[in-house]
Amino acid sequence: MTGRVRTRGATFRSRLALLTVLSVAVGVVACAVSAWFLSRAQMYQQVDRSLQTAPLGRLDNRRADGLPPAWEECRSAPDQQPLRPLRYTTQSVTADGRGCWLAGPHALTVTGRDVRVARGLDRQALHDGTATDGTPMRVLTRTLHPPPGRAAEPVTISIAVPLDQLHRSLDSLALLLAALAGLCVTGAAVIGLLLGRAALRPIDRLTRVVEHIARTEDLRIRIPDSGDDEIARLSRSFNTMTVALAAARDRQQQLIIDAGHELRTPLTSLRGNIDLLLRADQEGRSLPAHTRATLLGDLKAQMLELTSLVDDLLELAPPGDPPPGDTVALHEVTRTALARARLRGPGLRFEQQLRPWYVHGDTAALERAVLNLLDNAIKFSPPGGTVTTRLSDGELTITDQGPGIADEDLPHVFDRFWRSPSARSLPGSGLGLSIVARAAHDTGGTIRLARPPDGGTTAHLSIPGGPAPDQARPAPGGGRPAR
């Protein structure tokens, strides 16, 4: 298990570092690509602006008289050409797609966009092109009109500047951005590993504690839980879980000890009576009839006591979750329990006032809980006493006229196998009220005992529900017995 936990921790750490690297890589690449395109657009704008402000631009619509009068003369009269810019290539374009080089280091390849301008379909064309030797060019094509009063025809001129220097600058920028992106991603990988190791250090500590607890079953270990972050909350939750597990284990051990102590007395009595009967048979002397009847009666009573004790233990320690429950008429359950209680207390008077109340729970568990409360009232009531049972607005109260419970005993009445000094001589296992508390908890209710001013004991059992069957719904969580 240790290797498996460590492998998963390393995998999570690697995933955290990988996610950090990917996040940084995506951001860096996006910034680098955006910077490259923005720089490219800015450089093209500068080139276009230089073409717009070149000498040809100032001749538009104003000075076309310096150009040769006919296309046939453009190459035979170079001395008469006034357009000789040092940086730019210029050539004229005809409507049928021919170009005539005028100045500059390269002749241009005429494109369809240039022809559209020569034919008067477009005012101008600004586009990428190529020279006849394959050099990439940025080309501006415009039509120049002669001044008024001149008989010359309009002339379409293309002016271009090479883009090879711009492309070299963009390539250098791309290499620089790629190098910076690689450095950033590498740095992010290192930082991600360091941050992952630092961030997962508390989880590693928690993992070691869990491994130690699994190996030693020592639930007394606590994890430092200072702070308010998620790791601190996880540590506090784990500490709470270990405390609950330790308490459950202690209760389990205490239950075993108490159950063994309670079982020892009837088992010892059973063994003594059985030994007496066996010894009498082995010695060949028969016991008097009344003695034998008394022994058999004791055996039966002890067997019933053992059966009742085992049933109570099974009730308190079910093998799984409590039953899902259904809509239960608590007033009918109480009425049925009262009918059984009257048979157990023939010398007592029972008063009842039951109003309809429907709850969500298990019918058998609720009836057992109500009957246990009535049994307690019968056990401590004096001869001829009155047991009063009332059910109103979801609160069931059962009041007896017994001696009452001492104030120092009230916090312990729901503990398993606990019995007050005055009740230890009476029959019972000390599990009755624990069963009542369990039933109240499973139905989301509460149970408490109180001493009325006029004496006796009153049990208050409150269960959420309503006076109509459709108002009985499972309560979230569940109540806890009052202590």
C-alpha positions in Angstrom: 0.0 0.0 0.0 2.9 2.4 0.7 4.3 2.1 -2.8 0.9 2.6 -4.3 0.3 5.8 -2.3 3.7 7.2 -3.2 3.2 6.4 -6.9 -0.1 8.2 -7.0 1.5 11.2 -5.2 4.3 11.4 -7.7 1.8 11.1 -10.6 -0.2 14.0 -9.1 2.9 16.1 -8.7 4.0 15.4 -12.3 0.5 16.3 -13.5 0.6 19.5 -11.5 3.9 20.4 -13.0 2.7 19.5 -16.5 -0.4 21.6 -16.1 1.7 24.5 -15.0 4.1 24.1 -18.0 1.2 23.8 -20.4 -0.5 26.9 -19.0 2.6 28.9 -19.3 3.4 27.5 -22.7 0.0 28.4 -24.1 0.3 31.9 -22.7 3.9 32.4 -23.9 3.1 31.1 -27.4 0.0 33.2 -27.7 1.9 36.3 -26.6 4.8 35.5 -29.0 2.5 34.8 -32.0 0.5 38.0 -31.2 3.8 40.0 -30.9 5.0 38.6 -34.2 1.8 39.5 -36.1 1.6 42.9 -34.5 5.2 43.6 -35.5 4.6 42.4 -39.0 1.5 44.6 -39.3 3.5 47.6 -38.0 6.3 47.0 -40.4 3.9 46.7 -43.4 2.2 49.9 -42.3 5.6 51.7 -42.3 6.3 50.3 -45.8 2.9 51.3 -47.1 3.3 54.8 -45.6 6.6 55.2 -47.3 5.0 54.2 -50.6 2.2 56.6 -50.1 4.7 59.5 -49.4 7.1 58.6 -52.2 7.7 61.1 -55.1 5.1 59.3 -57.2 2.4 60.1 -54.7 3.0 63.8 -55.1 2.5 63.6 -58.8 -1.0 62.2 -58.5 -3.5 64.4 -60.3 -0.9 67.2 -60.6 2.3 66.4 -62.5 2.1 63.9 -65.3 3.8 66.1 -67.8 7.3 64.7 -67.1 6.4 61.2 -68.3 7.2 60.0 -71.9 4.2 60.7 -74.2 4.1 57.1 -75.5 5.0 53.6 -74.2 7.3 53.0 -77.1 9.6 55.9 -76.0 9.9 54.9 -72.3 13.0 52.8 -72.8 14.5 54.9 -75.7 14.4 58.2 -73.7 15.8 57.4 -70.3 17.3 60.9 -69.9 13.9 62.5 -70.1 12.5 60.4 -67.1 12.2 62.6 -64.1 11.3 59.7 -61.7 14.5 58.3 -60.4 14.0 57.5 -56.7 17.0 55.7 -55.2 15.0 53.3 -53.0 12.0 52.5 -55.2 11.3 50.6 -58.4 8.9 52.3 -60.8 7.3 51.1 -63.9 4.3 52.0 -66.0 1.3 49.6 -66.6 -0.9 49.5 -69.7 -4.5 48.4 -69.8 -3.6 45.3 -71.7 -1.3 44.1 -68.9 2.2 45.2 -70.2 4.7 46.9 -67.9 7.5 49.3 -68.8 10.3 49.7 -66.3 11.1 53.3 -65.5 13.5 53.3 -62.6 14.9 51.2 -59.7 16.9 48.0 -59.4 14.1 45.6 -60.4 11.4 45.3 -63.0 8.0 44.3 -61.6 5.7 41.5 -62.6 2.3 43.0 -63.6 -0.6 41.5 -61.6 -4.3 41.5 -62.2 -4.8 44.2 -59.6 -2.4 46.5 -61.4 -4.3 45.9 -64.7 -7.6 46.8 -62.9 -6.1 50.2 -62.0 -4.8 50.7 -65.5 -8.3 50.0 -66.9 -9.8 52.5 -64.5 -11.7 49.9 -62.4 -9.9 50.7 -59.2 -8.5 53.9 -57.9 -5.3 52.3 -56.6 -3.9 48.9 -55.6 -1.6 48.2 -52.6 -0.4 44.6 -52.5 2.4 42.2 -52.3 4.2 41.3 -55.6 7.4 40.1 -57.0 10.1 41.4 -59.3 11.0 39.6 -62.5 14.0 38.0 -60.7 11.7 36.7 -57.9 12.4 39.4 -55.3 9.4 40.0 -53.0 8.1 43.5 -53.4 5.4 45.7 -51.9 3.7 47.5 -54.8 1.5 50.6 -55.0 -0.2 51.2 -58.3 -1.9 54.5 -59.2 -3.2 56.3 -62.3 -1.6 59.8 -62.9 -3.7 62.3 -64.8 -2.2 65.2 -66.9 -2.9 68.7 -65.7 -5.8 70.6 -67.3 -5.1 71.9 -70.8 -2.6 69.2 -71.7 -3.3 66.6 -74.4 -1.4 63.8 -72.7 -3.3 60.6 -71.7 -3.5 59.3 -68.1 -0.6 57.1 -67.1 -0.7 54.2 -64.6 2.5 53.9 -62.5 3.5 51.1 -60.1 6.0 52.0 -57.4 7.5 49.2 -55.3 10.0 48.6 -52.5 11.7 45.2 -51.8 10.4 43.2 -48.8 13.5 41.0 -48.3 14.8 43.2 -45.5 11.4 43.2 -43.8 11.2 39.4 -44.1 14.7 39.0 -42.7 13.7 41.2 -39.7 10.5 39.2 -39.2 12.5 35.9 -39.3 15.0 37.3 -36.8 12.1 38.3 -34.6 10.5 34.9 -34.9 13.7 33.2 -33.8 14.1 35.6 -30.9 10.5 35.0 -29.7 10.9 31.2 -30.1 14.0 31.3 -28.0 12.3 33.4 -25.3 9.3 31.1 -25.4 11.6 28.1 -24.9 13.3 29.7 -21.9 10.0 30.7 -20.4 8.6 27.2 -20.8 11.8 25.6 -19.3 11.6 28.0 -16.4 8.0 27.3 -15.9 8.7 23.6 -15.8 11.3 24.1 -13.1 9.1 26.4 -11.1 6.2 24.0 -11.5 8.2 21.1 -10.1 9.3 23.3 -7.1 5.8 24.6 -6.5 4.3 21.2 -6.8 6.8 19.8 -4.3 6.1 22.7 -1.9 2.3 22.6 -2.3 2.1 18.8 -1.9 4.4 18.6 1.2 1.3 18.8 3.5 -0.3 16.0 1.5 2.8 13.9 1.8 2.8 14.4 5.5 -0.9 13.4 5.6 -0.1 10.3 3.5 2.7 9.3 5.9 0.3 9.6 8.8 -2.4 7.5 7.0 0.2 4.9 6.2 1.3 4.9 9.9 -2.2 4.5 11.1 -3.0 1.7 8.7 0.2 0.0 9.8 -0.1 0.5 13.6 -3.9 1.2 14.0 -2.8 4.0 16.3 -5.7 6.5 16.2 -4.1 9.0 18.7 -1.9 10.6 16.0 -2.9 14.2 15.0 -1.9 16.2 12.0 -1.0 19.9 12.3 -4.0 21.8 11.0 -3.0 25.4 11.4 -4.3 27.8 8.8 -7.5 28.2 6.8 -6.5 26.8 3.4 -7.8 23.5 1.9 -5.0 21.5 3.2 -5.7 22.7 6.8 -9.4 21.9 6.3 -8.5 18.4 5.1 -6.2 17.9 8.1 -8.9 19.0 10.5 -11.4 16.7 8.8 -8.9 13.8 9.1 -8.3 14.6 12.7 -12.1 14.6 13.3 -12.4 11.3 11.6 -9.7 9.7 13.7 -11.3 11.0 16.8 -14.6 9.6 15.8 -13.0 6.2 14.9 -11.2 6.1 18.2 -14.4 6.9 20.1 -16.3 4.2 18.1 -13.6 1.7 18.9 -13.7 2.6 22.6 -17.4 2.3 22.6 -17.2 -1.1 20.9 -14.6 -2.3 23.4 -16.8 -1.0 26.3 -19.8 -2.7 24.8 -18.0 -6.0 24.7 -16.8 -5.6 28.3 -20.3 -4.5 29.5 -22.0 -7.3 27.6 -19.6 -9.9 28.9 -20.2 -8.6 32.5 -24.0 -8.7 32.0 -23.9 -12.1 30.5 -21.7 -13.6 33.2 -24.3 -13.4 35.9 -27.1 -15.3 34.2 -24.7 -17.8 32.7 -23.2 -18.4 36.1 -26.6 -19.0 37.5 -27.6 -21.2 34.6 -24.4 -23.3 35.1 -25.1 -23.7 38.8 -28.6 -24.8 38.4 -27.7 -27.2 35.5 -24.8 -28.7 37.6 -27.2 -29.2 40.5 -29.7 -31.1 38.3 -26.9 -33.2 36.6 -25.3 -34.1 40.0 -28.6 -35.2 41.4 -29.2 -37.5 38.4 -25.6 -38.8 38.5 -25.9 -39.6 42.2 -29.2 -41.4 41.6 -31.1 -39.3 44.1 -34.1 -37.4 42.9 -34.8 -33.9 44.0 -38.1 -33.0 45.7 -40.7 -32.1 43.2 -41.1 -28.5 44.4 -37.2 -28.1 44.4 -37.0 -29.4 40.8 -39.9 -27.2 39.7 -38.1 -24.2 41.3 -34.9 -25.0 39.5 -36.6 -25.4 36.1 -38.5 -22.1 36.7 -35.2 -20.4 37.4 -33.6 -21.9 34.3 -36.5 -20.7 32.2 -36.3 -17.2 33.7 -32.5 -17.1 33.1 -33.0 -18.2 29.5 -35.5 -15.5 29.0 -33.2 -13.0 30.5 -30.4 -14.1 28.2 -32.7 -14.0 25.2 -33.9 -10.5 26.1 -30.3 -9.4 26.6 -29.2 -10.8 23.2 -32.2 -9.1 21.5 -31.3 -5.8 23.1 -27.7 -6.1 21.9 -28.8 -6.9 18.4 -31.1 -3.9 18.5 -28.3 -1.6 19.5 -25.7 -3.1 17.1 -27.5 -3.7 13.7 -25.4 -5.3 11.0 -26.0 -2.4 8.6 -27.7 0.9 8.1 -31.1 1.4 9.7 -34.1 0.2 7.8 -35.4 2.8 5.2 -38.7 3.2 7.1 -42.1 4.3 6.0 -45.0 6.5 7.1 -45.9 5.4 10.7 -48.9 6.5 12.7 -47.2 7.2 16.0 -50.5 7.4 17.9 -51.5 3.9 16.7 -48.0 2.6 17.6 -48.4 4.1 21.1 -51.9 2.7 21.5 -50.6 -0.8 20.6 -47.7 -0.4 23.1 -50.2 0.7 25.8 -52.2 -2.4 25.2 -49.1 -4.6 25.9 -48.1 -2.5 28.8 -51.4 -3.0 30.6 -50.7 -6.7 30.7 -47.4 -6.1 32.3 -48.8 -3.7 35.0 -52.1 -5.1 36.0 -52.2 -3.2 39.3 -51.6 0.2 37.7 -53.9 2.7 36.1 -53.2 4.0 32.6 -54.4 7.3 31.3 -53.9 8.3 27.7 -54.5 11.3 25.4 -53.3 10.6 21.9 -53.7 13.0 19.0 -52.9 11.9 15.4 -49.2 12.2 14.5 -47.5 10.7 11.5 -43.7 10.2 11.3 -41.2 8.5 9.0 -39.5 5.5 10.6 -39.6 1.8 11.3 -42.8 0.7 13.0 -41.2 -2.1 15.0 -38.4 0.1 16.3 -40.8 2.9 17.4 -43.1 0.4 19.1 -40.1 -1.1 20.9 -39.0 2.4 22.0 -42.4 3.4 23.3 -42.8 0.0 25.1 -39.4 0.4 26.8 -40.5 3.8 28.1 -43.8 2.3 29.4 -41.8 -0.6 31.0 -39.6 1.9 32.8 -42.7 3.7 34.1 -44.3 0.4 35.2 -41.1 -0.8 36.9 -40.8 2.3 39.1 -44.5 3.0 39.7 -45.9 2.2 43.2 -48.8 -0.2 43.5 -52.0 1.5 42.4 -50.1 4.3 40.7 -51.0 6.0 37.5 -49.0 6.1 34.2 -50.0 9.0 32.0 -49.3 9.0 28.3 -49.9 12.0 26.1 -49.1 12.6 22.4 -49.5 16.2 21.1 -47.7 18.0 18.2 -45.2 15.3 17.8 -44.1 15.1 21.5 -44.9 11.9 23.4 -44.7 12.2 27.2 -44.9 9.3 29.6 -45.2 10.2 33.3 -45.1 7.9 36.3 -45.5 8.4 40.0 -42.3 6.7 41.0 -39.4 8.0 43.2 -37.9 9.9 40.2 -34.3 10.1 39.0 -31.6 11.8 40.9 -30.0 14.8 39.3 -26.6 13.2 39.2 -28.0 10.2 37.4 -29.7 12.1 34.5 -26.6 12.5 32.4 -26.1 8.7 32.4 -29.6 7.3 31.8 -29.0 6.7 28.1 -25.6 4.9 28.6 -25.5 1.3 27.7 -25.8 -1.1 30.7 -26.1 1.8 33.1 -28.5 1.4 35.9 -29.0 3.6 38.9 -28.3 2.2 42.3 -32.0 1.9 43.2 -32.6 -0.1 40.0 -29.9 -2.7 40.2 -32.0 -5.0 42.2 -34.8 -4.9 39.6 -34.9 -7.0 36.4 -33.4 -5.5 33.3 -30.2 -5.2 31.3 -29.8 -1.5 31.4 -30.2 -1.3 27.6 -33.8 -0.1 27.4 -33.2 3.6 27.3 -30.3 3.1 25.0 -32.6 1.5 22.5 -35.0 4.4 22.9 -32.2 6.8 22.2 -31.2 4.8 19.1 -34.8 4.8 17.7 -35.1 8.6 18.3 -31.8 9.2 16.6 -32.8 7.1 13.5 -36.0 9.0 13.1 -34.4 12.5 13.6 -36.0 13.0 17.0 -34.8 13.6 20.5 -35.4 11.9 23.9 -34.9 13.3 27.4 -36.0 12.5 30.9 -37.2 15.2 33.4 -38.4 15.4 37.0 -41.9 17.0 37.3 -42.5 19.3 40.2 -45.0 16.9 41.8 -42.5 13.9 41.6 -42.0 10.9 39.4 -40.3 10.9 36.0 -41.4 12.2 32.6 -40.0 10.9 29.4 -40.2 13.4 26.5 -39.9 11.7 23.0 -40.1 14.2 20.1 -40.2 13.0 16.5 -40.6 15.3 13.5 -43.7 14.7 11.4 -47.2 16.1 11.0 -50.9 15.4 11.8 -51.4 14.1 8.2 -49.7 11.1 6.5 -48.3 13.3 3.7 -46.4 15.4 6.2 -44.2 12.5 7.4 -40.9 12.9 5.6 -37.4 11.6 6.5 -35.6 14.1 8.6 -32.1 15.1 7.4 -29.2 13.8 9.6 -31.0 12.6 12.7 -31.5 13.7 16.2 -29.2 13.0 19.1 -30.4 11.9 22.5 -30.4 14.5 25.2 -27.9 13.8 27.9 
